[in-house]
Amino acid sequence: MRDPSSDKKDIIRIIVAALGFFVDVCDLILFSVVRKPSLVSLSVGGDHQIDVGVMLLNWQMAGMLIGGILWGVLAIRKEGSVLFGSIFLCSAANIANGFVQDVPTKRCCSSQASVLGELGAGITLVSEIMPKRIPLVGEQQL
């Protein structure tokens, strides 16, 4: 029989993973929304904005792929502490990203923030915590 306090911890972990996932997605969407003014502030103008914007998005996506694998493996071994650590590191990288002055530094900070994102740790922990199947409302449990 499971300890009721472990159920509460699992619920907290799932909520934290969901909030961390929200932050990761918000970071990607926010870059898309403020891409043009952000690139103008970095002295990227005209036709180069699309090329530089796509390059930065590609670096973010590559960072999410690498970070998802690394944090996912760590999450299997360390559980909850990895989740909170990845959210802290991702937040620090996003704050640093707000102070960049050139495109190479922006590329580095954007990919770093994506690598440090909690997506891999959150998905791994939630898949470990949640049961394989949750009965639908009104469905009989076996």
Secondary structure in CASP SS format (residue, H / E / C, confidence):
PFRMAT SS
TARGET T0000
AUTHOR 0000-0000-0000
METHOD secondary structure of the structure
MODEL  1
M C 1.00
R C 1.00
D C 1.00
P H 1.00
S H 1.00
S H 1.00
D H 1.00
K H 1.00
K H 1.00
D H 1.00
I H 1.00
I H 1.00
R H 1.00
I H 1.00
I H 1.00
V H 1.00
A H 1.00
A H 1.00
L H 1.00
G H 1.00
F H 1.00
F H 1.00
V H 1.00
D H 1.00
V H 1.00
C H 1.00
D H 1.00
L H 1.00
I H 1.00
L H 1.00
F H 1.00
S H 1.00
V H 1.00
V H 1.00
R H 1.00
K H 1.00
P H 1.00
S H 1.00
L H 1.00
V H 1.00
S H 1.00
L C 1.00
S C 1.00
V C 1.00
G C 1.00
G C 1.00
D C 1.00
H H 1.00
Q H 1.00
I H 1.00
D H 1.00
V H 1.00
G H 1.00
V H 1.00
M H 1.00
L H 1.00
L H 1.00
N H 1.00
W H 1.00
Q H 1.00
M H 1.00
A H 1.00
G H 1.00
M H 1.00
L H 1.00
I H 1.00
G H 1.00
G H 1.00
I H 1.00
L H 1.00
W H 1.00
G H 1.00
V H 1.00
L H 1.00
A H 1.00
I H 1.00
R H 1.00
K H 1.00
E C 1.00
G H 1.00
S H 1.00
V H 1.00
L H 1.00
F H 1.00
G H 1.00
S H 1.00
I H 1.00
F H 1.00
L H 1.00
C H 1.00
S H 1.00
A H 1.00
A H 1.00
N H 1.00
I H 1.00
A H 1.00
N H 1.00
G C 1.00
F C 1.00
V C 1.00
Q C 1.00
D C 1.00
V H 1.00
P H 1.00
T H 1.00
K H 1.00
R H 1.00
C H 1.00
C H 1.00
S H 1.00
S H 1.00
Q H 1.00
A H 1.00
S H 1.00
V H 1.00
L C 1.00
G C 1.00
E C 1.00
L H 1.00
G H 1.00
A H 1.00
G H 1.00
I H 1.00
T H 1.00
L H 1.00
V H 1.00
S H 1.00
E H 1.00
I H 1.00
M C 1.00
P C 1.00
K C 1.00
R C 1.00
I C 1.00
P C 1.00
L C 1.00
V C 1.00
G C 1.00
E C 1.00
Q C 1.00
Q C 1.00
L C 1.00
END
